[in-house]
């Protein structure tokens, strides 16, 4: 049995499509149970409830923690450690391996030009501090022999199923589709990597079904030559049949827009990326 915790998001749904290449027993765990292919076991659980997580993990060989909490620093600070603690305890208790789907917020802002698995960890944002803390929480448990686990890291991602708030959704896709200019934070002429959601899901499934991947951090497949912000806006415009203007959002403008949009307000501390 391979179990997906947080199965309702883009990566969880993609994993449900990818895992049948490795197993015929897949369990999808989310607050409101629902299958993707129709053949999975669907289980309801709140990842903040230790007993519920323990029951959801029971009988699993591999567990994938791909949950996404609301994009609010206060929520991350209050809830992520509990989610990780509950997941580690459940996997330890049932002898399951754990794959944690992570992002790159914890990396040193002075080493973002060519990130790899050895990029220094030095978070300079509150969200980055949370991500660094829960990654260390997991790897400490691995070092202590509590369980086998790995971390799969993705850049900002886009693609099928990525309907919730993201930089590309908020500032490019939605605006260009509405005939507005595409917006980019701080500079439209710097390269910015994005990971395609099917690549992230397939890569995560591959890592969870290999024998020599455990105990390490892995970066998921991402294009080696990312476009600039201007290039992303122009490419998305072509696909949507538009010729959008490019509007660069300065830090001052982002601060002002954040007064009216909680999503943009939350993006501001990550704008250095």
C-alpha beads as a LAMMPS data file, in Angstrom:
LAMMPS data file: protein, C-alpha beads

273 atoms
272 bonds

1 atom types
1 bond types

-500.0 500.0 xlo xhi
-500.0 500.0 ylo yhi
-500.0 500.0 zlo zhi

Masses

1 110.0

Atoms # bond

1 1 1 0.000 0.000 0.000
2 1 1 1.241 3.485 -0.908
3 1 1 -0.532 6.358 0.802
4 1 1 -0.776 10.019 -0.209
5 1 1 -1.351 12.476 2.641
6 1 1 -2.833 15.688 1.276
7 1 1 -4.149 14.026 -1.855
8 1 1 -6.432 16.862 -2.932
9 1 1 -3.801 19.158 -4.440
10 1 1 -2.055 19.214 -7.793
11 1 1 0.838 16.991 -6.703
12 1 1 -1.410 14.558 -4.850
13 1 1 -3.634 14.102 -7.880
14 1 1 -0.612 13.705 -10.129
15 1 1 0.840 11.095 -7.774
16 1 1 -2.419 9.161 -7.882
17 1 1 -2.006 9.017 -11.655
18 1 1 1.679 8.031 -11.453
19 1 1 1.725 5.423 -8.677
20 1 1 -0.182 2.639 -10.519
21 1 1 3.042 2.108 -12.484
22 1 1 4.501 0.772 -9.232
23 1 1 1.602 -0.559 -7.146
24 1 1 -2.036 -1.567 -7.449
25 1 1 -2.868 -0.352 -3.946
26 1 1 -3.082 3.415 -3.477
27 1 1 -4.739 5.226 -0.604
28 1 1 -5.744 8.889 -0.909
29 1 1 -6.022 10.827 2.346
30 1 1 -7.645 14.234 2.561
31 1 1 -10.274 16.026 4.628
32 1 1 -13.014 15.140 2.151
33 1 1 -12.262 11.701 0.637
34 1 1 -12.403 11.433 -3.130
35 1 1 -10.725 9.179 -5.677
36 1 1 -8.855 10.278 -8.806
37 1 1 -8.887 7.164 -10.996
38 1 1 -11.752 5.435 -9.207
39 1 1 -9.635 2.499 -8.031
40 1 1 -7.976 4.038 -4.984
41 1 1 -8.974 3.719 -1.355
42 1 1 -10.208 7.113 -0.145
43 1 1 -9.823 8.021 3.530
44 1 1 -10.843 11.149 5.419
45 1 1 -8.318 12.589 7.880
46 1 1 -7.186 15.882 9.348
47 1 1 -3.373 15.904 9.353
48 1 1 -3.437 17.965 12.564
49 1 1 -5.084 15.003 14.336
50 1 1 -2.418 12.482 15.384
51 1 1 -4.865 9.589 15.796
52 1 1 -6.420 10.232 12.401
53 1 1 -3.000 10.299 10.719
54 1 1 -1.991 7.085 12.502
55 1 1 -5.091 5.294 11.232
56 1 1 -4.612 6.689 7.710
57 1 1 -1.021 5.426 7.541
58 1 1 -1.709 1.941 8.959
59 1 1 -0.738 -0.802 6.505
60 1 1 1.318 1.515 4.275
61 1 1 4.718 0.651 2.827
62 1 1 5.391 4.160 1.490
63 1 1 3.746 7.428 2.559
64 1 1 3.896 10.672 0.569
65 1 1 3.378 13.901 2.494
66 1 1 2.347 16.346 -0.230
67 1 1 -0.070 18.496 1.759
68 1 1 -0.408 22.183 1.062
69 1 1 -1.487 24.480 3.871
70 1 1 -3.091 27.870 3.187
71 1 1 -0.441 30.314 1.948
72 1 1 -0.338 32.283 5.169
73 1 1 2.795 32.624 7.285
74 1 1 0.765 32.475 10.498
75 1 1 -0.861 29.202 9.454
76 1 1 2.456 27.641 8.420
77 1 1 4.055 28.693 11.716
78 1 1 1.216 27.192 13.772
79 1 1 0.488 23.997 11.845
80 1 1 3.421 22.615 9.822
81 1 1 5.408 21.290 12.783
82 1 1 2.334 19.437 14.035
83 1 1 1.657 17.930 10.614
84 1 1 5.262 16.745 10.370
85 1 1 5.302 15.399 13.936
86 1 1 2.098 13.429 13.364
87 1 1 3.350 12.030 10.054
88 1 1 6.740 10.984 11.445
89 1 1 5.068 9.280 14.428
90 1 1 2.616 7.398 12.221
91 1 1 5.288 6.230 9.771
92 1 1 7.577 5.211 12.631
93 1 1 4.780 3.276 14.314
94 1 1 3.774 1.398 11.173
95 1 1 7.227 0.921 9.651
96 1 1 6.416 2.988 6.563
97 1 1 8.914 4.935 4.492
98 1 1 8.161 8.644 4.113
99 1 1 8.558 10.920 1.082
100 1 1 8.165 14.619 1.894
101 1 1 7.361 16.962 -0.998
102 1 1 9.120 20.251 -0.190
103 1 1 9.987 23.605 -1.753
104 1 1 13.164 25.728 -1.921
105 1 1 12.227 28.550 0.448
106 1 1 14.945 27.631 2.971
107 1 1 17.900 28.178 0.652
108 1 1 20.397 31.007 1.044
109 1 1 19.232 33.994 -1.010
110 1 1 22.852 34.599 -2.057
111 1 1 23.039 31.199 -3.787
112 1 1 19.916 31.176 -5.970
113 1 1 21.671 31.302 -9.333
114 1 1 22.139 27.545 -9.692
115 1 1 20.475 25.717 -6.821
116 1 1 21.244 22.061 -6.208
117 1 1 20.924 19.690 -3.252
118 1 1 24.066 21.190 -1.673
119 1 1 22.898 24.803 -1.775
120 1 1 23.357 26.277 1.742
121 1 1 20.302 26.446 3.965
122 1 1 19.907 29.997 5.291
123 1 1 16.280 31.110 5.316
124 1 1 15.692 34.845 5.174
125 1 1 11.895 34.792 5.397
126 1 1 9.402 33.520 7.944
127 1 1 8.062 30.970 5.481
128 1 1 11.610 29.860 4.749
129 1 1 12.253 29.439 8.474
130 1 1 9.248 27.134 8.737
131 1 1 10.359 25.031 5.768
132 1 1 13.902 24.730 7.127
133 1 1 12.574 23.719 10.547
134 1 1 10.291 20.939 9.326
135 1 1 12.928 19.582 6.932
136 1 1 15.379 19.414 9.842
137 1 1 12.675 17.843 12.003
138 1 1 12.357 15.031 9.467
139 1 1 16.066 14.519 8.816
140 1 1 16.773 14.445 12.560
141 1 1 14.290 11.588 12.858
142 1 1 16.084 9.817 10.003
143 1 1 19.481 10.339 11.662
144 1 1 18.068 8.946 14.911
145 1 1 16.981 5.774 13.131
146 1 1 13.283 6.424 13.663
147 1 1 12.296 5.872 10.025
148 1 1 13.491 5.881 6.428
149 1 1 12.599 9.061 4.577
150 1 1 13.629 11.415 1.798
151 1 1 12.849 14.969 0.769
152 1 1 11.815 15.800 -2.812
153 1 1 12.122 19.529 -3.559
154 1 1 10.417 21.474 -6.303
155 1 1 10.715 25.015 -7.575
156 1 1 7.529 27.077 -7.835
157 1 1 5.279 24.908 -9.946
158 1 1 2.634 25.253 -12.617
159 1 1 0.570 22.960 -14.793
160 1 1 -2.507 20.705 -14.562
161 1 1 -4.275 20.984 -11.232
162 1 1 -2.429 24.113 -10.126
163 1 1 -5.577 26.167 -9.650
164 1 1 -4.909 27.581 -6.204
165 1 1 -2.954 30.764 -5.609
166 1 1 0.516 30.832 -7.147
167 1 1 2.646 33.592 -8.577
168 1 1 2.012 32.582 -12.192
169 1 1 -1.725 32.162 -11.561
170 1 1 -2.172 35.473 -9.775
171 1 1 0.087 37.712 -11.798
172 1 1 0.132 36.170 -15.265
173 1 1 -2.448 33.503 -16.180
174 1 1 -5.498 35.196 -14.678
175 1 1 -4.536 38.695 -15.768
176 1 1 -3.523 37.804 -19.337
177 1 1 -6.650 35.658 -19.785
178 1 1 -8.671 38.731 -18.787
179 1 1 -6.887 40.896 -21.370
180 1 1 -4.702 42.679 -18.833
181 1 1 -0.944 43.100 -18.675
182 1 1 1.147 40.335 -17.188
183 1 1 2.767 41.344 -13.922
184 1 1 6.174 40.295 -12.626
185 1 1 7.772 41.003 -9.286
186 1 1 10.788 43.354 -9.079
187 1 1 12.484 42.420 -12.390
188 1 1 11.107 40.887 -15.578
189 1 1 14.574 40.214 -16.956
190 1 1 15.859 37.689 -14.427
191 1 1 15.472 33.967 -15.066
192 1 1 13.024 32.113 -12.827
193 1 1 12.574 28.337 -12.657
194 1 1 9.175 26.669 -12.520
195 1 1 8.543 22.936 -12.208
196 1 1 5.805 21.353 -14.355
197 1 1 3.352 19.524 -12.069
198 1 1 3.361 16.194 -13.998
199 1 1 7.178 16.167 -13.825
200 1 1 7.031 16.816 -10.075
201 1 1 4.488 14.042 -9.509
202 1 1 6.272 11.455 -11.642
203 1 1 9.633 12.328 -10.094
204 1 1 8.204 11.993 -6.587
205 1 1 6.729 8.583 -7.438
206 1 1 10.061 7.425 -8.866
207 1 1 11.939 8.462 -5.719
208 1 1 9.458 6.664 -3.484
209 1 1 9.856 3.425 -5.410
210 1 1 13.640 3.223 -5.629
211 1 1 15.914 1.474 -3.158
212 1 1 18.857 3.889 -3.185
213 1 1 17.132 7.235 -2.676
214 1 1 16.494 7.248 1.067
215 1 1 18.030 9.540 3.659
216 1 1 18.710 12.337 1.187
217 1 1 17.338 15.515 -0.345
218 1 1 16.527 15.384 -4.075
219 1 1 15.607 18.134 -6.520
220 1 1 12.751 17.212 -8.839
221 1 1 13.070 17.548 -12.644
222 1 1 12.994 21.207 -13.680
223 1 1 14.013 22.788 -17.001
224 1 1 17.724 23.614 -17.031
225 1 1 17.331 26.886 -18.949
226 1 1 14.459 28.813 -17.370
227 1 1 12.897 31.776 -19.083
228 1 1 12.875 35.298 -17.703
229 1 1 9.711 36.788 -16.315
230 1 1 9.213 38.639 -19.594
231 1 1 9.633 35.372 -21.489
232 1 1 7.065 33.597 -19.312
233 1 1 4.506 36.357 -19.863
234 1 1 5.055 36.377 -23.613
235 1 1 4.868 32.563 -23.874
236 1 1 1.678 32.370 -21.810
237 1 1 0.227 35.200 -23.887
238 1 1 0.913 33.273 -27.113
239 1 1 -0.854 30.193 -25.750
240 1 1 -3.849 32.313 -24.761
241 1 1 -3.917 34.189 -28.054
242 1 1 -2.931 37.478 -26.442
243 1 1 -0.128 39.990 -26.756
244 1 1 0.139 41.180 -23.167
245 1 1 2.141 44.107 -21.944
246 1 1 4.681 43.445 -19.214
247 1 1 4.190 45.360 -15.984
248 1 1 7.006 45.180 -13.427
249 1 1 5.711 45.382 -9.855
250 1 1 8.153 47.271 -7.655
251 1 1 8.483 46.539 -3.956
252 1 1 6.582 49.735 -3.179
253 1 1 3.758 48.771 -5.539
254 1 1 3.663 45.245 -4.107
255 1 1 3.340 46.681 -0.630
256 1 1 0.403 48.829 -1.767
257 1 1 -1.312 45.997 -3.648
258 1 1 -0.928 43.868 -0.553
259 1 1 -3.295 46.207 1.255
260 1 1 -6.071 44.883 -0.991
261 1 1 -4.930 41.293 -1.655
262 1 1 -3.882 38.865 1.065
263 1 1 -2.274 36.594 -1.541
264 1 1 -0.031 39.373 -2.862
265 1 1 0.723 40.461 0.687
266 1 1 1.948 36.946 1.458
267 1 1 4.081 36.859 -1.713
268 1 1 6.039 39.945 -0.748
269 1 1 8.508 38.281 1.623
270 1 1 9.365 35.753 -1.106
271 1 1 9.836 38.365 -3.847
272 1 1 13.638 38.131 -3.514
273 1 1 13.458 34.817 -5.359

Bonds

1 1 1 2
2 1 2 3
3 1 3 4
4 1 4 5
5 1 5 6
6 1 6 7
7 1 7 8
8 1 8 9
9 1 9 10
10 1 10 11
11 1 11 12
12 1 12 13
13 1 13 14
14 1 14 15
15 1 15 16
16 1 16 17
17 1 17 18
18 1 18 19
19 1 19 20
20 1 20 21
21 1 21 22
22 1 22 23
23 1 23 24
24 1 24 25
25 1 25 26
26 1 26 27
27 1 27 28
28 1 28 29
29 1 29 30
30 1 30 31
31 1 31 32
32 1 32 33
33 1 33 34
34 1 34 35
35 1 35 36
36 1 36 37
37 1 37 38
38 1 38 39
39 1 39 40
40 1 40 41
41 1 41 42
42 1 42 43
43 1 43 44
44 1 44 45
45 1 45 46
46 1 46 47
47 1 47 48
48 1 48 49
49 1 49 50
50 1 50 51
51 1 51 52
52 1 52 53
53 1 53 54
54 1 54 55
55 1 55 56
56 1 56 57
57 1 57 58
58 1 58 59
59 1 59 60
60 1 60 61
61 1 61 62
62 1 62 63
63 1 63 64
64 1 64 65
65 1 65 66
66 1 66 67
67 1 67 68
68 1 68 69
69 1 69 70
70 1 70 71
71 1 71 72
72 1 72 73
73 1 73 74
74 1 74 75
75 1 75 76
76 1 76 77
77 1 77 78
78 1 78 79
79 1 79 80
80 1 80 81
81 1 81 82
82 1 82 83
83 1 83 84
84 1 84 85
85 1 85 86
86 1 86 87
87 1 87 88
88 1 88 89
89 1 89 90
90 1 90 91
91 1 91 92
92 1 92 93
93 1 93 94
94 1 94 95
95 1 95 96
96 1 96 97
97 1 97 98
98 1 98 99
99 1 99 100
100 1 100 101
101 1 101 102
102 1 102 103
103 1 103 104
104 1 104 105
105 1 105 106
106 1 106 107
107 1 107 108
108 1 108 109
109 1 109 110
110 1 110 111
111 1 111 112
112 1 112 113
113 1 113 114
114 1 114 115
115 1 115 116
116 1 116 117
117 1 117 118
118 1 118 119
119 1 119 120
120 1 120 121
121 1 121 122
122 1 122 123
123 1 123 124
124 1 124 125
125 1 125 126
126 1 126 127
127 1 127 128
128 1 128 129
129 1 129 130
130 1 130 131
131 1 131 132
132 1 132 133
133 1 133 134
134 1 134 135
135 1 135 136
136 1 136 137
137 1 137 138
138 1 138 139
139 1 139 140
140 1 140 141
141 1 141 142
142 1 142 143
143 1 143 144
144 1 144 145
145 1 145 146
146 1 146 147
147 1 147 148
148 1 148 149
149 1 149 150
150 1 150 151
151 1 151 152
152 1 152 153
153 1 153 154
154 1 154 155
155 1 155 156
156 1 156 157
157 1 157 158
158 1 158 159
159 1 159 160
160 1 160 161
161 1 161 162
162 1 162 163
163 1 163 164
164 1 164 165
165 1 165 166
166 1 166 167
167 1 167 168
168 1 168 169
169 1 169 170
170 1 170 171
171 1 171 172
172 1 172 173
173 1 173 174
174 1 174 175
175 1 175 176
176 1 176 177
177 1 177 178
178 1 178 179
179 1 179 180
180 1 180 181
181 1 181 182
182 1 182 183
183 1 183 184
184 1 184 185
185 1 185 186
186 1 186 187
187 1 187 188
188 1 188 189
189 1 189 190
190 1 190 191
191 1 191 192
192 1 192 193
193 1 193 194
194 1 194 195
195 1 195 196
196 1 196 197
197 1 197 198
198 1 198 199
199 1 199 200
200 1 200 201
201 1 201 202
202 1 202 203
203 1 203 204
204 1 204 205
205 1 205 206
206 1 206 207
207 1 207 208
208 1 208 209
209 1 209 210
210 1 210 211
211 1 211 212
212 1 212 213
213 1 213 214
214 1 214 215
215 1 215 216
216 1 216 217
217 1 217 218
218 1 218 219
219 1 219 220
220 1 220 221
221 1 221 222
222 1 222 223
223 1 223 224
224 1 224 225
225 1 225 226
226 1 226 227
227 1 227 228
228 1 228 229
229 1 229 230
230 1 230 231
231 1 231 232
232 1 232 233
233 1 233 234
234 1 234 235
235 1 235 236
236 1 236 237
237 1 237 238
238 1 238 239
239 1 239 240
240 1 240 241
241 1 241 242
242 1 242 243
243 1 243 244
244 1 244 245
245 1 245 246
246 1 246 247
247 1 247 248
248 1 248 249
249 1 249 250
250 1 250 251
251 1 251 252
252 1 252 253
253 1 253 254
254 1 254 255
255 1 255 256
256 1 256 257
257 1 257 258
258 1 258 259
259 1 259 260
260 1 260 261
261 1 261 262
262 1 262 263
263 1 263 264
264 1 264 265
265 1 265 266
266 1 266 267
267 1 267 268
268 1 268 269
269 1 269 270
270 1 270 271
271 1 271 272
272 1 272 273
